[in-house]
Amino acid sequence: MKIEELSSPLINQNGYHKNTLTKERIGALFIYPIDYTPDDCLSCDGYLLDILDYLDLYKVIGTKFNHEGDESGKFRIPDYNVTGKFLQPGENVGIKIEAGLPNITGTAPIHAQNFGNGVSNGALYIVGANHTRNEGAYNNATYSIKIDASRSSNVYGKSPTVQPSSQIVHICIKYK
């Protein structure tokens, strides 16, 4: 579809008003399948820049990516190429989400005579209730076998998502 004429120079072809802060796509991310950075872009490697040298870019992203400490008069660009984190669209732009897996938990009640000492390991563990001990063995005891994956690895329970297969790309941010 080719646009012949716009009714207003402030409205783009989709009928949206242009954002005056992002004129000429400053602050836009460009993704390349190779390690390439165009002349009007910077590699998203977390560089600390002087505000006065990159004023147009600073007006768009501000100090959102600055670290704690004295970085006055300066601002950082995102470090997407360095951290290797996935970029995820959403409402809370700029929030970092920790990697991890959802926890796996469960319980299975069991009843056993002479069940033993209840030793378990890894994600499985045994919880006993209402048991009596008679000459070294548990009699008429009710047990539960529980599973909690976070007991075997702290990666479980840290995130509601799972790492998908991925492809590495090079990300740049337009500054002029």
C-alpha positions in Angstrom: 0.0 0.0 0.0 1.5 3.3 -1.0 0.4 6.6 0.6 0.0 9.3 -1.9 -0.8 12.2 0.4 -1.3 12.7 4.1 -3.9 15.1 5.4 -1.5 16.3 8.1 2.3 16.0 8.4 1.8 15.1 12.1 -0.2 12.0 11.3 1.4 8.8 9.9 -0.1 6.4 7.5 -1.9 4.5 10.3 -3.7 7.6 11.5 -1.5 8.0 14.6 0.0 11.2 15.7 3.8 11.2 15.6 5.6 11.4 18.9 7.8 14.5 18.9 10.3 12.7 21.2 11.0 10.0 18.7 11.5 12.1 15.6 13.5 10.2 12.9 13.1 7.0 15.0 15.7 8.0 17.6 15.7 5.5 20.4 14.3 2.7 18.1 15.9 -0.7 18.3 17.3 -2.4 15.2 17.9 -6.1 15.2 20.5 -7.7 12.9 21.2 -11.4 12.2 25.0 -10.5 12.1 27.3 -8.4 14.3 26.6 -5.1 12.5 26.0 -1.6 13.8 24.9 1.1 11.3 26.5 4.6 11.5 23.5 6.2 13.0 23.2 3.5 15.8 25.0 2.3 18.8 25.4 -1.3 19.9 23.2 -2.0 22.9 26.2 -2.8 25.1 25.3 -0.6 28.1 27.6 2.3 27.2 27.7 5.3 29.5 27.3 8.4 27.4 27.5 12.2 28.0 24.0 13.7 27.9 25.2 16.7 25.9 26.8 14.5 23.2 23.6 12.4 22.6 20.9 14.8 23.7 18.2 13.6 21.3 18.6 10.0 22.5 18.7 11.1 26.1 15.4 12.9 25.6 13.8 9.6 24.6 15.3 7.1 27.1 16.6 9.3 30.0 18.4 7.6 32.8 16.2 4.5 32.8 19.2 2.2 32.3 21.7 4.0 34.6 23.3 2.0 37.4 23.4 3.2 41.0 26.2 5.5 41.9 27.5 8.7 40.5 26.6 8.9 36.8 25.6 12.5 36.9 25.7 14.3 33.5 25.6 10.9 31.8 23.1 8.2 30.8 23.4 4.6 29.8 22.0 2.8 26.8 20.5 -0.7 27.3 22.9 -3.6 27.7 20.8 -6.2 25.7 23.8 -7.6 23.8 25.9 -8.0 27.0 23.3 -9.6 29.3 21.8 -11.9 26.7 18.3 -11.4 28.2 15.2 -11.9 26.1 13.2 -8.9 25.2 9.6 -9.3 26.1 6.8 -6.9 25.2 4.5 -5.9 28.0 3.0 -3.0 30.1 5.9 -2.6 32.6 8.6 -1.5 30.1 12.1 -1.7 31.5 11.3 -4.1 34.3 13.8 -7.0 34.6 12.4 -10.5 35.1 14.6 -13.1 36.7 15.2 -16.3 34.9 13.9 -19.5 36.4 11.2 -22.1 36.2 7.9 -22.5 37.9 8.1 -24.7 41.0 6.7 -28.2 40.9 4.9 -29.3 44.1 2.5 -32.1 45.1 1.5 -34.4 47.8 0.5 -38.1 47.8 -0.9 -39.6 51.0 0.2 -43.1 51.9 -0.5 -45.5 54.7 2.1 -48.1 55.6 3.1 -50.5 58.4 6.8 -50.8 59.0 7.4 -47.9 56.6 10.9 -47.3 57.9 12.6 -44.1 59.0 11.1 -41.8 56.3 14.5 -40.9 54.6 14.1 -39.1 51.3 16.2 -36.9 49.0 16.0 -34.4 46.2 12.7 -32.9 45.4 10.8 -35.7 47.3 10.3 -35.8 51.0 8.2 -37.7 53.5 5.9 -36.1 56.1 4.5 -38.4 58.8 1.4 -37.9 60.9 -0.4 -39.9 63.5 2.3 -42.5 63.8 3.4 -44.7 66.7 6.7 -46.4 66.9 6.9 -50.0 68.1 10.2 -51.8 68.5 12.0 -49.7 65.8 9.3 -49.7 63.2 6.5 -47.4 62.4 3.1 -49.1 62.8 -0.3 -47.8 61.7 1.2 -44.6 60.5 -0.1 -42.2 57.8 2.5 -40.6 55.7 2.6 -38.2 52.8 5.1 -38.2 50.0 5.6 -34.6 48.9 7.5 -33.1 46.0 9.0 -29.6 45.9 11.4 -29.1 43.0 13.0 -26.1 44.7 14.5 -28.5 47.3 16.6 -30.0 44.5 17.5 -26.9 42.6 17.0 -23.2 43.4 16.2 -22.5 39.7 12.7 -23.9 40.4 10.1 -21.5 41.7 11.8 -18.3 40.6 9.7 -17.6 37.5 6.3 -18.4 36.0 8.0 -19.0 32.6 10.4 -21.5 31.0 13.3 -20.6 28.7 12.3 -21.1 25.1 14.7 -22.1 22.3 16.3 -19.0 20.9 18.5 -17.4 18.2 21.2 -14.9 19.1 20.9 -11.5 17.3 22.7 -8.1 17.5 20.7 -5.2 18.8 21.4 -1.6 18.2 19.7 1.7 19.2 19.3 4.7 16.8 20.8 7.9 18.2 20.7 10.3 15.2 
